Each structure stands twice: as C-alpha cells, then as structure tokens.
Amino acid sequence: MNYLSVENLSKRFADKPLFEGVSFGLNQGQKTAIVGVNGAGKSTLFNILMGKETADSGSFNFNNQIKVRFLPQEPAITGHRAILDYVLAGDDEVSRTVREYAYALDTGKGIDHLLARMEQLQAWDFEAQAKQILGKLGIHDLTAPTGTLSGGQQKRVALARLLIEQPDLLLLDEPTNHLDLTVIEWLEHYLAQQKMSLLLVTHDRYFLEAVTNDILELDRGRIYRYKGSYSYFLEQKMARTQHEDRVMAKANNLLRRELDWVRRQPKARGTKAKYRVEALGELEKIAKSRDTNETLNITLKGSRLGKKILEISHLHKSFGNQTLIKDFSYTFKKGDRIGIIGPNGSGKTTLLKLILNALPTDSGEINKGETVVFGHYTQESLAFNPEEKVIDTIKNIAEVIELTNGNTVTATQLLTRFNFPPAKQYDFTGKLSGGEKRRLQLLKVLMGNPNFLILDEPTNDLDLITLNTLEDYLEKFSGCLVIVSHDRYFIDRLVDHLFVFDGQGNIRDIPGNFTDYRLSQTEAKQPAAVKEVKAAGKKHRTTVKKLSYNEKREFAALEEEIAGLEKEKAGLMVLLSQPTDDYQQLAAWGQQLTALKDTLAAKENRWLELAERNG
C-alpha cells in the first residue's frame, strides 16, 4: 500500500534553487531516512511535508486511509496542566475513547456504550502503556506541568505521545537529539520492531543502520534512492560518485578540445558551427555538476602542552537538593581522549563548565596548567552577525594557521575542507541553515588552534560528511580531548575511556569506548538474570518438566555460544566504527551484524526456555 507520494517538488530561496523536481514514494513497511549535507534541503523538504512551508511547484499526498504523525526537531508543548494530560490528549480514536470513558465515570452518562467501545479498541491498559513509554524515554514525574519542561524534555514527551498513538506513518526530524544513550538504544530497538512506517532525518549512523531499510539522499538539488541499510547506501554512493568522476573527467577532456577548437576559429565563421558552441555549454554543465571538495589533510599544530595539564581534586557541585558531582578527582595526561556519558541532567555539562571556570565549585579544586589553551564547542544557541560573510567570520580569528608538518593552511582552505565551497564562503551568515551555522561555529573553535578541546554535543545537526571530516581531524588531534555526545559511533571512534555519570553525583572512570562499556554491562548483568530465571524455575518446578540429558548439554553449550556471539557482535560494532574507504567490506560487516543479531536473539530465547525448566 502506498503511504506517501511526492511528485516534482521544487523549492528556491531568493535566486538559489534548493531542490528541483524531487519525486519519491513511501510504501507500507518502509523505514526511510533522508540524508544529505547541511543546506541540501532536508529540513525544508520535511517542513513542506509537515505543512510548515510551501513548495514552489509540485505536489505531495498522504494516503487518507492511514494515521500520519509528525515530530519536528523542536516541538513546543504548552497548555496542559501535567505531562500525562498532554500524552493522553491525542486526537486518535483510542485517546478520545479513554478520555470519554474517564468523563463518563465522573458523570455516570453513556458508560455502557463506552465499556463496549473500550473493549473493542483494547484500550484498558492504554494509560499503563503511556506511563511505560514515558518511563523508557526518561520521563518519570508525570504530574509536572508541561510549561516547566526543558527543550529536550518537551521532545521526549512529544515523542512519547506519538508512539502511544501508534501511527501507520511517523515522520521524525532528528529524533535522537537531546536523548541520552540508554534512551536512544531503547528507541532504536522499539522502532526497528514496530510495524509502523518511518520517514526520518538523522545523523546517527548506528541508528540509521539499525532502523532504516531505505535511504533517500538529497544531493545538489536532486534525490537518489538506495533500497537497503546505511552501509549499503555507503557502498552504492561510492559507486555512483566514482561513475560521476569518470563522466566529469571525460567531459573535461572534451571541454578542453572544444575550447581549443572555438578559439582557433575565425570570428567570421562563428555561426557556421552553432551546434558545437551549444554542445560546449552542455559540457560545461557536466564538468561543473559535482563539487570537488579539497581533500586537504589537516592536522593543526596546536600550542605545546606542558607537564601539568589539568588537575581536579575532590570536586563537589550541587544545585539545591540535587548533587550532580560528588568527590570527583582526576589528573589529565597528555593525549587523554575522554567521552562523557550519563542520563540527561546528571551533570555532564556542569562538569565542563566547572573545568572552564564558567561555574563556581562548591568545594574541591581545579588547577589548570599554564600552557593549556581551551577550545570549547557548546550546544547552546549560536550568535553570528547576520551581515557578516562566512569567510570574514573565520578570518577575524586567523587568516593562516600552522600545521604540524610546518606548512600553513588558509581560512579559505579550511572552510573548503569543512564543506564550505568558495562560492558559499561569500554568503552572509544570516543565510546559513542551522546545520551550516553549527559547522561554522565548530570551525571557529578549531581555528583558535587549542591544545585542549571540550566538545559538548558536537554532532547535533551536523551532516554525515562533516561528521566524517571532524572525526578525521580529531583522530589526528594530539592534545587532550573531552567529548559529551549521544552519538555512539562518534564516541566509539574517538575516545579510549569514559567518565560515566550515574545521576547521583558519582562519576566512574571506565577504560574503553562505548561499545566496550555496553558489553561489560551485559556481562555484569548476566548473573542477576540467571538468578531471576532460576527463581522463576523453582516457583514452577512442580509443573515444569525437567531437562533431559541432551537438553542439559544444549543448555551448557548455549551459555558459551551466547558469550561468543556477544563478543563477535562487539567486534563487528568496532569494525563498523572504524574509518575505511572499503564500502563493500562495510556492507558485508553490516549484513553479518544483522544475521548475528537474529542468531543471538534465537539462542537467548532458547536459553531462557531451558533455564526456566532447569530450575
């Protein structure tokens, strides 16, 4: 069944075409992601589909027999006394019936009809389901007024309401922004298992790989479709761009010959070969059809770090009755690469502000070495002069900076490397998209040539190409690196140990990246799960048939097999997070991971079945 049809959509801003003649369809069961560089038109296309903007031409239609819901990037929730009131205030049939039933209980009117209707819709546990989903999304105080919620909390509450309504088609704009890692993992699993169709914009590569089965790429005003996972998209995009490179190289060769021919003709004969001049124009279009980003290998020199870098001793910080940091000590070493993870509101950003002396400590000391030069990228609102050109924004910091090899790089070269082509560099910052402004702000931080980088949610709103560029740069960065991020791929690729916040003021220093940490958590939880299953088995031992000899052997073997599969899965996740140009290998790893997850799920289910009977 067709859920969405888009026909020849076009949109321009001033004299610049954003996209032209975009057409695609979305069918039942498809989980589709829209990807592309910042400024390609992803959010504009999404806003057109959500009715927030109008297209210049073309049309789109949603199937009027299905339930469609939208989650914007920054939803606004107002006008409700409490979170639960908002979540249960949906306009779908189940929500309306539950509200009518609650009213009928108060008034005693029409209750018989509503009892039958509640039964027909299986709506008796609707409120319990709502509370469960809110809890999974990290919302626990359901009586809190919606007007007191932060932007991130509003997004999670709005998402909960949409999931509870169980639409046929759900449109999500950057759904993982403002979610902590545990919530993202739950949402990823939930959406992958649900039958609902999806159309989403996200930069989260693990999320893309786990949830989507269809990729739409907006590239230079056109749309390209890849029916497969994110790793398949990478493979096919490489093949497409290599083909385009060959076409462009051929066009450039022909262009040189045609230009030579035109220049050699006497002016009086200019009209005798009009067709060749017209062909020349077509060749120029082909030759310029693809921006060739400068593949500049940039490793900024940075200021030299001395022996003393940063020492934190017995740090405490509270706000009111909430303790965010309790007796935390750490001495930074050269080359430290630290990821900071934990629930929202647990104190991650607070620690960064304390390090930067932007907040006073309650007690404890933070001593900075004399040679430390901080570079701080913040997730807070960006401030640019809208009348200033992009190139001037960077030149105001430095026109030229030195590389580790002794060479220099200009502001223009660095802008080009971060996907601001020369023509874009002379645009005013007021014309930039939200993602482009994020990218420019990040570049301003790097142009300061720091030796201690602190990045607070640097991946929000950045496109996949910029993320790869940033990761390449940070991999070569020789100073200290501290990252707060919910992007698991980003964390896995760049850090070698974690500060893990538990929300109670405690901070643990854990070696390894995020995948290592999650694997260790799984292994640590296994004994508790075994005890729980065994307890359940004892409870029912009088009615459950004991294991046969062969089943006991199978049960023992399964424990080893599951442990081996978990290690193999972790290894594949690490491989997928490594930088590589071998897209065929990436696709193969992605397929192996999918097959391995299915095998692991089957063996875990069998293990649970045997464990319950084993007592």
N, C-alpha and C positions, 0 to 999 in steps of 0.2 A: 504494500500500500504506500502510495506517495504521501509524504507528510508536508513537504515544502517544495515549491517550485520558484526559482529565481530566473528571470528572463531579461537579458540585456541591460542590466543595471549599470548606470553611469553616474559619476559624481565628479564635479570640479570645484576647486576653491580658487576664486579670482580667475586667473588665466591658466592655472595649473590643473591638468587632469589627474585626478587621484586614481580612478579606475574607470575603464570603459568596456561596455558590452559584456559584463560579468554574468554568466549563466551557470546554474548548477541545480541539482535536485537532491532531496534528502528523503530516504525511504525508511519504512519501519525497520527497527533493529540496528540502524546505522549509528555509530558513535563517532562523530566527525569533529575534527579540530581545524580551525583556521589559523595558519601561521604566516609569517612574513616579517620583514624588517619594520622597525618603528617608522611611522609615517607612510606605510604602504596602504593604509586604509582599513585595517582590521576593525578598529573600534567604530569607524564611520559606517562600515557595512553592517556591523552589529546594531548600531543605533538606528539605521534605516529599518532593519527587520523588526526592531522593538517599537518603531513608530516615533522615535525621538527626533529623527531627521528625515528629510525627504530626498529622494533621488532626483537627479536632473532629468533622467529618462529611464525607461524600462519599468518592469513590474515584478511583484512577488506575491505569492498566495500560499497561505497555510490551509491545510485540509480542515474544513469546518466541522468535521466529524470527530476531531481529536482535541484533547486538552493540551494547550500550549502554555508554558510559563517561562518567565524571563528573570534572570538575576543580573542586574547591572553591576559594574565594578564597584560603585559606591552607593548602595541603596540607602534611602532615608526612611526611617521608621518613626512616625510621630502619631499622636492622637490616641494612644492606648494606655490604660492605667498600668498594665503589667505585661510582661513578656508572654505569658501563657495566653492572655486575652488576644494578643496580636496573632499568635501562631494558630489559634483556633478560629480566627476571623476570616478565613479564606472564603472565596466565593464558589468553591466546588460543592457538589451535592452532599458529600459526606459531612463537610464542615457545617453547612447550612442545617442539615438534619440534626446534628448534635446540638447546635445552638437552639433550635426549635424544641428539641426534647427537654433541654435544661429549662427553657421558659415554661414548657408545659408542666414540668414538675412543680414549678413555683405557683402556677395559676390553676392547675388541675384541668385545663382545657385541651381537648384534642389529643389526649395522651394515648388512647387506643390506636388511633391511626399511626402515630409516631412510633409506637412499640413495634408494629409490623414493619415500618419503614427502616427502623434501626436494625432489625433482624435481617431484612433483605440486603441491606448495604454492609452487613457485618461491621457495624460501627461501634459496638460496645467497648472495644478496647482502644478506640481512637485516641482518647486523651492519654492513655498509658503509652501508646506508640509515640505520641508527640513528646512526652517527657523523656522517653528513652533516646530519641533522636537528638533532642536538645542537650541531654547529658553527654552523648557521644561527641557533640560539637563543642563541648566545654562550657555550656550554659547551665548553671545549677540553681541559681536563685531566680525562680520563675515568677516571683512576685515583684521583682524590680521594675520600676517604671521605665518604659521604653525611652523616655526623654533623657534618662541618665546614662544611656549606653554610649560607649566609645564607637568610633567608626568600625573597628574590627568586630566588636560585639554585635553591632547592627547587621553586619554582613552575615555573621553566623546565624543570627535569629531569622533573618530573611531567607537564608538557605534552608534552615530547618522547616519553615512553613512550606516552601516549595516541595521539599522531599516528602513531607507528610501528605501533601495533596496528590502525590503520585501521578504526575502528568505523563502524557504519552510522549511529548517532546519538550525537552528542557534546554533553554539557551543560557549558557553561563559565561560571563565575562571575567576572566582571571579569578576563578573560584578559589585558588589556593592562597591568594594574597591575604595576609593578616591571620592565617591559620597556623597553629603550631604543628610540629612534625607528627605527633600522635594523631591529631585530628585529620591531617592530610592523608595519613595511611588508612584511617578508617573510611574517609570519604572515597578514596581511590578504590578500596575493596567494595564498598557499597554500590558505587556507580557501575563498576565492572560487572557486578552480579545482577543488577536490576535490568528489567526488560525495556525500560524507557529508552527512547532515542535521545541523542545528545548532539548539540552544536555548541562548541565552546572555543574560547580564545584563552590560551595559557602558554606560559614559557617553561612550565615544569616538565622536564624531559622524562623523568621516571613516571610521572602522572600520565603523560602522553602515551608512553609505551604500554602502561598497564591498562588504560581505559579505552583508548580510541582504536578503531579499525579502519579509519578513513581520514586522509589529510587533504585539506584544500590550502594551497599556497597562493597568496597574493604577491605577485612579483611584477613590478614595473607596469602596473595597471591591468595586468591580465591574471587569470586564475588558472592554476594547474591542479589536477586531481591525482591522488595516489591512493589506490584502494589497498590499504594494508596498515601495518603498525608504523610507529615513528621510525624505527630502524629501517624498515622497508622504504619509507619516504627518503631517508638519507641516501640510501643506495641509489634509488631512482633519480633523485635530484642531481646526484653526482653524474650519472649517465647523461641526463638532459643538458647540464651545463657543459660537459665535455663536448657534446654534439654541437651546442651553440658556439663554443670556442672554435671548433673546426669550421663551421659555417662562416663565422666572423673572419677567421684567418683567410679563407678563400675569398670573401668579399673584399677584404683589404688588398689582397693581391690584384684582384680585378680592378679595384678602385685606382690603384697606382697606375695600371696600364691605361685605363680610360682617361685619367687626368693627364697623363703624358700625351695621349692622342689629341685631347682637346687643346692643350697648349701648343701643339705643333701645327694646328690648322690655321690657315689664313683667315682673318676676320670675315672676308667676303664669302667664305664657304661655310660660315657658321650655321646657316639654315639648312644646309644640304644633309645634315645628319642629326636632325632633331631627335630621332628615336634614341640615339646614343647618349645625348645630353639628358633625356628623360631617364634612361637606364642608369645614368650616373647618379641621379637623385635617389633612385631606389637603392643603389649600392651603398650610398652614404647612410641611409636609414638603417640598413642591415648592419653596417660596420659600427654604428653607434648604438645599436639596440641593447647592448648589455654593458653596464658599468663595470669597468675592470678595476676592482679595489686594489690598492697598492699593497702588496704582500711584504710589508716592511717588518723586519724582525726587530722589535723594540724592547730593549732592556735598559731602563733608565738607571743612571749611575747611583743616584741617591747619596745622601750625606753619610759619612762614616759613623758607625755606631761604636761608642766606647765600651769599656769593660762593664760599667754599670749602665743598665738599661732602664728597668722599672722594677721596683720592689714594693709589694703590697704586704702589709703586716697587720694581722688581727683586725681586719676591716669589718665594721658593723654599719648597717643602714636600715632604718625603719621609717615608715610613714604612718603616723597614728599607731594603731594596734597591730599593723601588719609589718612583720620583719621580712625584709627582702634579702639581706645579706648578713650572715651571722659568722663572725670569727673566721674570715677568709684570708688566707695568706698565700702568696705565690711570688717567686722571683723569676722574671723573664730572662731568657737566654737568647743569644744570637740565633737567628733562624727559626725561632718559635713560630709555629703555624697552628693557631688555636681556633676551633669552632665553638660557638656558644649556643647551647640548645636548652630548651625547657618550656613549660607552659607559658601562654601569654600572661603578662602581669606578674611573672615570677622574679623580675629584677634584672633581666639581661641588659636592657638599655640603661638602666640605672647604674650598673657596673661601668659601662662605657663612659657615662657622664662623670662618674667619680674619678676614673682614670684621667679624664681630660680636664679635671678641676672645674667642671661646669656645675657640680653639686658639692655641698659640704658633707664631710663624713660625720657620722655620729660619734664614732671612735675608731682608733686604728690609724695607720699611716700609709701614705702613698708617696714614694720618693722616686722622682724621675731623674735619669742621668742627663748630664749637661749636653750631650751630643744628640739627644733624641729630637727628631722633627716629626711631629704627628701629622698624618693626613687622615681627615675624618669625613666619611661619607655618611650622611644622615638620611633617615626615611621621612623626615619632616618636610613641610612644604618648601618648594623651591622659589627663590626670589631672583628674577632676572629683570634687567631693564629691557622692556619690550621694543625700545627704539634702537637697541644696540645690536650690531651684527654678530653672528656666531664667531667669526674669525677674531673680532676685536675682544670678545669675552675671554678668549684664550690668550691673546697677545697681551692683555692687561696683566696677566700673571707672568708670562715669559714668552718671548718670541722664539728663543732657541734654548734647548736643554741638552746636556751631555749624556751620552750613552756609556755603558760600561767598557766598550771597546775603544773609547776615546773619540769616536765620531759624534756628530751632533744631529739632532732632529728638530725640524722647524714646527711651529704651531700648525701650519698647513698640512705637513706630512702626518702629524699625529691625529689631526681631525680626519684625514682621509682614511687612516688605519682604523679609526673607530666609526667608519661608515658615514662620514660627512663628506661627500664628494665636493670638489672645488666649487661647483655652482651653488651647492647648499650652504657653503661657508659664508656666503654674502647675503643670505636671508637674515631678516630680523628675528631675534629670539621670540618675539611675540607670535610668530607664525609657526613655531615648532609644536609638534604633538607632545603629549605628556611623556611618552617614552623617549622622545628625542631630547626633551629637557633633562630627563634623568641621566641620559647618556652624556650630555654636555656637562652636567654637574659632576659626574664621575670623572670626566676628563680634566676638569678644573682641579680636582683633588690630586690627580696623578701629576699634573703639570707643576704642582708645588714641590715635586721631587722629594717626598717624605722618605724616611727610613723606618717608620713605624706606622703601618696602615691599620685603621679601625673602620670597618665597613659594617654598617647597620642596615640589614636587608637590602643589599646592593642589587639583587636580581629582580626586585619588583619592577614590572613594566618594561624590562629590557627584552629586546628581541633575541632570538636564538643565535644569530650571527654575532651580535655584540657580546653575548654571554661567552661564546667561544673565544672571541678576541680578548675579553677581560681575563678569562681563565688562562689563556696562553701567556698573557702579561704577568699575572700573579704567580704562575708556576716558576717564572724566572726571577721573581722579586726576591732580593737577597736579605731584606730587612725583616722585622717582626710583622706578623700578620694576625689580626684578630677579626673574626667574622661572626656576626649574628645573622643567621639565614634559616629559612624554612625550606630552601631548595636542597634536597638530598644529594642530587648529582653534583652540585656546586661544592657542598661540604665534603663529599667523598673524594673529589678530585684534588682538593687544595689543602686539607688540614691533616695533621698527624696526631693530634689529641684534642679532647673535648673538655670544656667546662660544662657540666650538666647541672642545671638548676632544678631543685625538686619542688619549688613553690613554698617551702617552709623556711627559707633562709640558708639552706645548706647548698654548697657548691662542691661537686666531686670532680676531680681531675682524672679523666679516663683516657688511656692510650688508645690510638687508632682513630678511624673515621666513623661516620655514622653507621655504615653497614656493619662494621666490626662491633659497634656498640649494640645494635639491634640483635645481632647473632648471639652475643654474650647474654643479653636479656632473655632470649628464647631458651638458651641452655640453662640459665639460672632458674627459670620458672618451671622447668620440666619436672623436678622432684615434687613440687606442690601439686602439679596436675596429676602426677601418678598417685599421690596420696588421696586426692579428691576422687579419682576414679575407683581406687581400691576401696575407699569408704563406701561409695555407692554400690560397689560389688558386694561388700559384706552385708549391706542393708537388704539386698535382694538375693542372697545366696541360697535361700530355701526354694526359690522358684526358678533360678537360672541354672542351666545345665553346665557342669564343669567342663574344662577344656580337655580334649583328647590329647594323646601323646604327640601326634603330629601338629596339633594346634599350639601346644606349648612350644614346640621347636619353632613354629612360624612366628609366634609372639616374641620369642627371644631374638630371632633374626630381624624382625621388623624394627626393633629399637636401634640396632646397628645401622640398618638401611636408612632409617629416617635421619639419624645423625649424619650419615654420609651425604644424603641428599641436601640437608641444610647447609653443609659446608660447600657442596658443589654449587648451590644456589647463591651463596655469599660470594663465591669466586666469580660466578658469571656477572653478578651485580658490579663487582670491582672492575672486571674486564670492560663492561659496557660504559663505565665511568671514565675510562682512560681515553686520552686523545689519540685518534687514529684517522688516517685517510682511507683505510681499507673498509669501504662501506659494505662489501659483500660479506666480510667477516663479521661486521656489526649485525647485519641481518641474520646471519647464521646463529650468532650468540642470542639474539632476540628470540628466534624460533626455539632454540634449546631451552631458554628460560621458561617460555610458555609451556612447552611439553613437560619440563621438570616440575613446574608448579602443579600441573594436573596429576602427575605421578605421585608427588608428595601428598597432595590432598587425599588421594585414594588410599595411600598407605596409612596415613594418620587416622582416617575413618576406620580402617580395618583394625589398627592397633587399639583404638578406643573400644571397639566392639569386643575384642578379645580380652582387653584389660578389665572390662566390667565383669566378664564371666570368670576371670581368673581370681577375682576377689583380692 
